[in-house]
Structures are given as structure tokens and as C-alpha cells.
């Protein structure tokens, strides 16, 4: 069997959608699982959709996710150039399209826009949230196929704009095999004579793809199942050229929690969006790997190295994959818990500094929250009380389980205040000793002594860390100030 060669071939049109990231990941895993070659090819032939800076996003995402390519625009492996506009400049696509014209498998089309517009018919919804759902279908009627060689030569010589179209049969069937969906057969009369070379001389995405995949010896092609309907046209091209087809792996649709297609407008549909929302790269990659695939033992948390070892593309599902935000948050939390403390601190620091401007021990705050957050964006609401005591309701001092109320809490705070004032060792251990000796003296439950203190110094129902940690981080002066505020509130 020939060495496995896969390619990720994005178009530089903006942020990397989760579906594209999954394609890149699966292509990478298929290659690496078999010790094959993973190629990055930039498909920029659609000049109208080109977005400035999108190329940087592609490189940044590949680097950030660890999906490092073996060949690409910056790493020549002998199959370059790896940018379609550069390949286009060599004339390669037109040369192959003309080969098909000579065989009768393609033809020149000189139809005007007006004539083509008259062939249009709309299918699907005309009004839809996602523009993909309403499609205007143009089935070309082979009008220009019947031009004689002389007529074609004359039109070309006089400079009439043209496209080159695929000449698909109108009878019989075409069958292709997909790893996930099995054999798929379509009636040839359903196949449109798609454009191979556009009037600007550029190839269409579909044609360039086939030519490049063949020339780059690509063995496995991964893409979304929305491309299933185009695949018979690719099969016809491979057959017309007499080339071997790659293995097709069409992945299931990714939906949101409402089981609708994950829209690019959803706010968490791209890799960059997810990073901005406080997720980390390793968790995103792990989560995306499970959108349509699972390991044989259903293991959920897997590093990229483990994914490479485990990944078998024959286990990709047909059923739509749900982008479950709750699961992604859980998974991200697991990664944060297991992260090395120093790295966590470096990553959490900008989020901590966004909330806390005071000179406080940031490292201790980071250590408190590490196992309690699911994304970095959770930090703000968890630690804002360190910066300023929130305005709280004294009802918080009443806690059934802790057996506390306003009256008992006031007594505890008034009796502990002078002990805290006299305390010389204002460390976590020193504060703990003071509170615990008071609890023992009074013969009360731990919660009866601790709940009022924690509520007084934080003004919050739930906090990362208990009374001792919070007081030692805030420092003596600020802790005492907050306890006095609580006493005043409770007296009032």
C-alpha cells in the first residue's frame, strides 16, 4: 500500500470554523496514525472571498493546536507550490481542462449571464436563517456542447469570454465509495455540467481540488458530508482522467444543542472564538476529535499523542454530532485542574489582573481557583470580591445547614474581632488557630464559627477557599475593616 498522504486545504476567508478544524484534525490523525505525511495546501482561487489576514489565522491555528504540517507553502516536500494561486500561474489547471476537452469529457461554454439566469430554479426555503438552506439551482442544458470545432475556434479567436464545463453523461449511474456512508449511487441525469475553469481563467474549487489531490498523491480526503452531493462529479473527473480515486471520508454534520446546523454566527463556532471564551487549545482539540468519533473504550480525555494512537477513521459516525457546550466546559475544567501550576498561573494572570488592581498575592489566588473554574472567563466573578467588598444582604448570615442566623453571627464576629486585632501571626495557619480555638472554647459547630467570618470578609455566598485563606490574602487591615462593616450591618 502506498504511503498515506492527507491534506488540509483551507480557503483564507476568515476565522477557522469548528467543522474546518475537525477536518484538519482528522486529516492530521489519519496521517500520523499510519506514520504518513500531512500537507497544508492553501486554496485561494476564489479571489472574491479572500480575507486579508486570514492566512495568518490559518498558520496561527495550526501552530496553536499542534497540527504541524510536514509539507506546505513554508515546507516544500517536492509537490509544490502549495498555494493554488501560485499553481494557477503555472497554467496547470487550464492544461488539464484542455486534456478533458480533447477527450470530449469537457467543453467550452460561451453562454451569457442572461442566458444562464433563465435556467435558474430555486429549491428549499427562500427565507432561512442560514443562507445555505435556500439554494438557487442552475442545471446547465449543454447548449454549447453542440458547437462545432470551427465555431468554438472562431469564438475563442474573437475573444468571447468562456468557461470550461465538465461533460457529464445524461444516462446511466455513477457510484463512489465513502468510508462512512458506504457505496453511493446517483443517476447521471442529476449531475450538472459543473464549471471547471471560470471566465477569469481560475479553476473552480472542485476542479482544482481533484487535479491537486492527484498531483500531490493524496490518499485520503476528509470533508463535511455537505460535499457528498458533489462527489459523483469528482468521481467522473477521476474516471475521465484515468486516475485512482482517494479514499473519501465524509464527516457528519455538527449541530448546536437545538440540533440545528452550527451557524458561523453562533459565537462559539470558530477556534478563535473559543480561545476568547477562555478555553484552552488542548481541550478544544480533544472535544473536536469527539464530534463524530469515539475511541473503542469510550475514553473521553485524550491528549493529541493519545488521539494519534487511538484514531481509527473507520469508527466515524454517520449521526450528526452535537456541539455540547456543557461537555466542552467540563472537559476544559479537567484540563485546567491537571495543568502544571506554573503554566496555569501564567495563563490565568491576565484574567486576574483584569479584576484585581490591588497589590495582592496573585499566585495564591490562582492556586485557589485552579480546580474551581471551567474556563478562564469564570475567574472574574469568582474573585471580584478581593478587589472590593460587594454590597450584600444580611440574609446571607442565616444558613440552615450551618445553624447560623443574624443574631448568632453578630455574636461570633463581635467576639472574634478583638482576637483578630490582637493576632500577631496573620498567616493562614495563625488565623485558623485563632478561629478553631474560639470554636472549641464555645463548644459550637465549625460552621457556626466559620460561616459568619467567611460571609463578612467576602460578601458572597460561595467563594474559592474558606475564611482563613481569604483573610490571609486580603491582609489584616482589610479583613478587620470588612468584619466591622458586617457587625454594623447586623446591628442595624
RABEL-V191035 format. One record per pair of residues at least 4 apart in sequence whose ideal C-beta (glycine too) atoms are under 8 Angstrom apart, sorted by the first residue. I is the first residue (numbers start at 1). J is the second residue. Records with the same first field share a line. If there is no record, write none. Layout:
I=J ; J
//
This chain:
2=217 ; 219
3=36 ; 37 ; 219
4=30 ; 31 ; 34 ; 35 ; 36 ; 37 ; 219 ; 220
5=31 ; 36 ; 37 ; 39 ; 216 ; 217 ; 218 ; 219 ; 220
6=27 ; 28 ; 30 ; 31 ; 36 ; 37 ; 38 ; 39 ; 218 ; 219 ; 220 ; 221 ; 222
7=27 ; 38 ; 39 ; 40 ; 41 ; 213 ; 216 ; 218 ; 221
8=23 ; 24 ; 27 ; 28 ; 38 ; 39 ; 40 ; 41 ; 62 ; 67 ; 69
9=40 ; 41 ; 42 ; 43 ; 209 ; 212
10=16 ; 20 ; 24 ; 42 ; 43 ; 58
11=42 ; 43 ; 44 ; 46 ; 49 ; 205
12=42 ; 44 ; 50 ; 51 ; 54 ; 55 ; 57 ; 58
13=46 ; 49 ; 50 ; 51 ; 54
14=51 ; 54 ; 57
15=57 ; 270 ; 271 ; 272 ; 273
16=20 ; 21 ; 24 ; 57 ; 58 ; 61 ; 270 ; 271 ; 272
17=21 ; 264 ; 269 ; 270
18=22 ; 254 ; 262 ; 269 ; 270 ; 271 ; 274 ; 288 ; 291 ; 323
19=23 ; 224 ; 251 ; 254 ; 262
20=24
21=25 ; 61 ; 65 ; 271 ; 284 ; 288
22=26 ; 251 ; 254 ; 288 ; 289 ; 291 ; 292
23=27 ; 222 ; 223 ; 224 ; 251
24=28 ; 62 ; 65 ; 67
25=29 ; 65 ; 67 ; 285 ; 288 ; 289
26=30 ; 222 ; 249 ; 251 ; 289 ; 293 ; 311 ; 313 ; 316
27=31 ; 38 ; 220 ; 222
28=32 ; 38 ; 67
29=33 ; 289 ; 307 ; 308 ; 311 ; 313
30=34 ; 36 ; 220 ; 222 ; 249 ; 311 ; 313
31=36 ; 37 ; 38 ; 70 ; 220
32=36 ; 38 ; 308
33=308 ; 309 ; 311 ; 312
36=219
37=70 ; 71 ; 77
38=67 ; 68 ; 69 ; 70 ; 71
39=69 ; 70 ; 71 ; 72 ; 77 ; 79 ; 82 ; 216 ; 218
40=58 ; 62 ; 69 ; 71 ; 72 ; 73 ; 82
41=72 ; 82 ; 83 ; 84 ; 212 ; 216
42=55 ; 58 ; 73 ; 82 ; 83 ; 84
43=84 ; 205 ; 208 ; 209
44=50 ; 83 ; 84 ; 85
45=84 ; 85 ; 88 ; 202 ; 203 ; 204 ; 205 ; 208
46=50 ; 202 ; 205
47=85 ; 200 ; 202
50=54
53=57
54=58
55=59
56=60
57=61 ; 272
58=62
59=63
60=64
61=65 ; 271 ; 272
62=67 ; 68 ; 69
63=68
64=271 ; 275 ; 281
65=271 ; 281 ; 284 ; 285
66=281 ; 285 ; 304
67=285
69=75
70=75 ; 77
71=75 ; 76 ; 77 ; 79 ; 80 ; 82
72=82
73=80 ; 81 ; 82 ; 83
76=80 ; 82
79=215 ; 216 ; 217
80=86
81=86 ; 87 ; 90
82=86
83=87
84=88 ; 203 ; 208 ; 212
85=89
86=90
87=92 ; 93 ; 208 ; 212
88=92 ; 93 ; 201 ; 202 ; 203 ; 208
91=95
92=96 ; 211 ; 215
93=97 ; 196 ; 197 ; 202 ; 203 ; 207 ; 208 ; 211
94=98 ; 197 ; 201 ; 203
95=99
96=100 ; 211 ; 241
97=101 ; 106 ; 164 ; 196 ; 197 ; 203 ; 207
98=102 ; 164
99=103 ; 241
100=105 ; 106 ; 164 ; 166 ; 167 ; 196 ; 237 ; 240 ; 241
101=105 ; 106 ; 107 ; 108 ; 164
103=240
104=167
105=166 ; 167 ; 236 ; 240
106=164 ; 165 ; 166 ; 167 ; 196 ; 240
107=144 ; 145 ; 147 ; 164 ; 165 ; 167
108=144 ; 147 ; 152 ; 155 ; 156 ; 162 ; 163 ; 164 ; 165
109=140 ; 143 ; 144 ; 162 ; 163 ; 164 ; 165 ; 193 ; 195
110=144 ; 147 ; 155 ; 160 ; 161 ; 162
111=115 ; 116 ; 140 ; 143 ; 144
112=116
113=117
114=118
115=119 ; 143
116=120 ; 138 ; 140
119=138 ; 139 ; 140 ; 141
120=136 ; 137 ; 138
121=136 ; 137 ; 138 ; 139
122=126 ; 134 ; 135 ; 136 ; 137
123=135 ; 137
124=128 ; 133 ; 134 ; 135
125=133 ; 134
126=134
127=134
128=133 ; 134
129=133 ; 260 ; 263
130=261 ; 263
132=226 ; 261
138=192
139=192
140=165 ; 192 ; 193
142=146 ; 167 ; 193
144=165
145=167 ; 193
147=151 ; 152 ; 155
148=152
149=153
150=154
151=155
152=156
153=157
154=158
155=160 ; 162
156=160 ; 162
161=199
162=199
163=195 ; 196 ; 197 ; 198 ; 199
164=195 ; 196 ; 197
165=193 ; 194 ; 195 ; 196
166=193 ; 194 ; 195 ; 196 ; 207 ; 233 ; 236 ; 237
167=193
168=188 ; 191 ; 192 ; 193 ; 233 ; 236
169=188 ; 191
170=188 ; 189
171=188 ; 189
172=188
173=185 ; 186 ; 187 ; 188
174=185 ; 186 ; 188 ; 191 ; 232 ; 235 ; 236
175=183 ; 184 ; 185 ; 186 ; 235
176=183 ; 184 ; 231 ; 232 ; 234 ; 235 ; 245 ; 248
177=182 ; 183 ; 184 ; 248
178=182 ; 183 ; 184 ; 228 ; 231 ; 248 ; 249 ; 250
179=247 ; 248 ; 249 ; 313 ; 314 ; 316
180=225 ; 249 ; 250 ; 251 ; 252 ; 316 ; 317 ; 318
181=225 ; 228 ; 250 ; 318
184=228 ; 231 ; 232
186=190 ; 191 ; 232
191=232 ; 233 ; 236
192=233
194=204 ; 206 ; 207 ; 230 ; 233
195=204 ; 207
196=203 ; 204 ; 206 ; 207
197=201 ; 202 ; 203 ; 204 ; 207
198=202 ; 203 ; 204
203=207 ; 208 ; 211
204=208
205=209
206=210 ; 230 ; 233 ; 234
207=211 ; 237
208=212
209=213 ; 234
210=214 ; 234 ; 237 ; 238
211=215
212=216 ; 218
213=218 ; 221 ; 246
214=218 ; 238 ; 241 ; 243
218=246
219=246 ; 247
220=246 ; 247 ; 249 ; 313
221=246 ; 247 ; 248 ; 249
222=249 ; 250 ; 251 ; 313
223=227 ; 248 ; 249 ; 250 ; 251
224=250 ; 251 ; 253
225=250 ; 251 ; 252 ; 253
226=253
227=231 ; 250
228=250
230=234
231=235 ; 248 ; 250
232=236
233=237
234=238 ; 245
235=239 ; 245
236=240
237=241
238=243 ; 244 ; 245
249=313 ; 316
251=292 ; 316
252=292 ; 316 ; 317 ; 318 ; 319 ; 320 ; 321
253=261 ; 320 ; 321
254=261 ; 262 ; 291 ; 292 ; 320 ; 321 ; 322 ; 323
255=259 ; 260 ; 261 ; 262 ; 320 ; 321 ; 322 ; 323
256=260 ; 261 ; 262 ; 263 ; 266 ; 322 ; 323
257=322 ; 323 ; 324 ; 325
259=320 ; 322
262=266 ; 269 ; 323
263=269
264=269 ; 270
265=269
267=273
268=273 ; 274 ; 277 ; 323 ; 325
269=273
270=274
271=275 ; 284
272=276
273=277
274=279 ; 284 ; 328
275=279 ; 280 ; 281 ; 284
277=375 ; 377
278=332 ; 351 ; 375 ; 376 ; 377 ; 378 ; 379
279=283 ; 284 ; 328 ; 332 ; 375
280=284 ; 332 ; 335 ; 336 ; 339 ; 347 ; 376
281=285
282=286 ; 303 ; 304 ; 335
283=287 ; 328 ; 331 ; 332 ; 334 ; 335
284=288 ; 328 ; 332
285=289 ; 304 ; 307
286=290 ; 300 ; 301 ; 302 ; 303 ; 307 ; 331 ; 335
287=291 ; 327 ; 328 ; 331 ; 332
289=293 ; 302 ; 307 ; 311
290=294 ; 300 ; 321
291=321 ; 323
292=316 ; 317 ; 321
293=311 ; 313 ; 315 ; 316 ; 317
294=298 ; 315 ; 317
295=299 ; 302 ; 310 ; 315
296=310 ; 312 ; 315
299=306 ; 310
300=331
301=331 ; 334 ; 335
302=306 ; 307 ; 310
303=307
304=308
305=309
306=310
307=311
317=321
323=328
324=328
325=329
326=330
327=331
328=332
329=333 ; 374 ; 375
330=334 ; 374
331=335
332=336 ; 374 ; 375
333=337 ; 373 ; 374 ; 375
334=338
335=339
336=344 ; 370 ; 371 ; 373 ; 374
337=370 ; 371
339=343 ; 344 ; 347 ; 370
340=344
341=345 ; 366 ; 367 ; 370
342=346
343=347
344=348 ; 366 ; 370
345=349 ; 362 ; 363 ; 366 ; 367
347=376
348=352 ; 366 ; 369 ; 370 ; 376 ; 379
349=353 ; 362 ; 366
350=354
351=355 ; 376 ; 377 ; 379 ; 380
352=356 ; 362 ; 365 ; 366 ; 379 ; 383
353=357 ; 362
354=380
355=379 ; 380 ; 383 ; 384 ; 386 ; 387
356=360 ; 362 ; 365 ; 383 ; 386 ; 387
357=387
358=386 ; 387
360=365 ; 386 ; 473 ; 474 ; 475
361=365 ; 473
362=366
363=367
364=368 ; 469 ; 473
365=369 ; 383 ; 386 ; 464 ; 473
366=370
368=372 ; 464 ; 465 ; 469 ; 473
369=373 ; 379 ; 382 ; 383 ; 464
372=378 ; 382 ; 464
373=378 ; 379 ; 382
374=378
378=382
379=383
380=384
382=463 ; 464
383=387 ; 464
384=388 ; 390
385=389 ; 390 ; 458 ; 459 ; 460 ; 463
386=470 ; 473 ; 474
389=458 ; 459 ; 482 ; 485
390=459 ; 460
391=459
392=396 ; 455 ; 459 ; 460
394=406 ; 489 ; 490
396=455 ; 459 ; 461
397=404 ; 405 ; 406 ; 409 ; 451 ; 452 ; 455 ; 486 ; 490
398=404 ; 405 ; 406 ; 409
399=403 ; 404 ; 447 ; 451
401=447
402=445 ; 447 ; 448 ; 450 ; 451
403=408 ; 445 ; 447 ; 448
404=408 ; 409 ; 412 ; 447 ; 448 ; 451 ; 452
405=409
406=410 ; 490
407=411
408=412 ; 448 ; 452
409=413 ; 451 ; 452 ; 455 ; 486 ; 490
410=414 ; 452 ; 487 ; 490 ; 491
411=415
412=416 ; 448 ; 449 ; 452 ; 453
413=417 ; 452 ; 453 ; 456 ; 483 ; 486 ; 487 ; 490
414=487
415=419 ; 438
416=420 ; 434 ; 435 ; 438 ; 449 ; 453 ; 483
417=421 ; 480 ; 483 ; 484 ; 487
418=422
419=423 ; 434 ; 438
420=431 ; 434 ; 471 ; 476 ; 479 ; 480 ; 483
421=480
423=430 ; 431 ; 434 ; 476
424=430
425=429 ; 430 ; 433
426=430 ; 431 ; 471 ; 472 ; 475 ; 476
427=431 ; 472
428=432 ; 468 ; 469 ; 472
429=433 ; 468
430=434
431=435 ; 467 ; 468 ; 471 ; 472
432=436 ; 468
433=437
434=438
435=439 ; 449 ; 450 ; 453 ; 467 ; 468
436=440 ; 446 ; 449
437=441
438=442 ; 449
439=444 ; 445 ; 446 ; 448 ; 449 ; 450
442=449
444=448 ; 449
445=449
446=450
447=451
448=452
449=453
450=454 ; 466 ; 467
451=455
452=456 ; 486
453=457 ; 467 ; 471 ; 483
454=458 ; 463 ; 466 ; 467 ; 470
455=459 ; 460 ; 486
456=482 ; 483 ; 485 ; 486
457=467 ; 470 ; 471 ; 474 ; 479 ; 482 ; 483
458=463 ; 470
459=482
463=470
465=469 ; 470 ; 473
466=470
467=471
468=472
469=473
470=474 ; 479
471=479
474=478 ; 479 ; 482
475=479
476=480
477=481
478=482
479=483
480=484
481=485
482=486
483=487
484=488
485=489
486=490
487=491
488=492
//
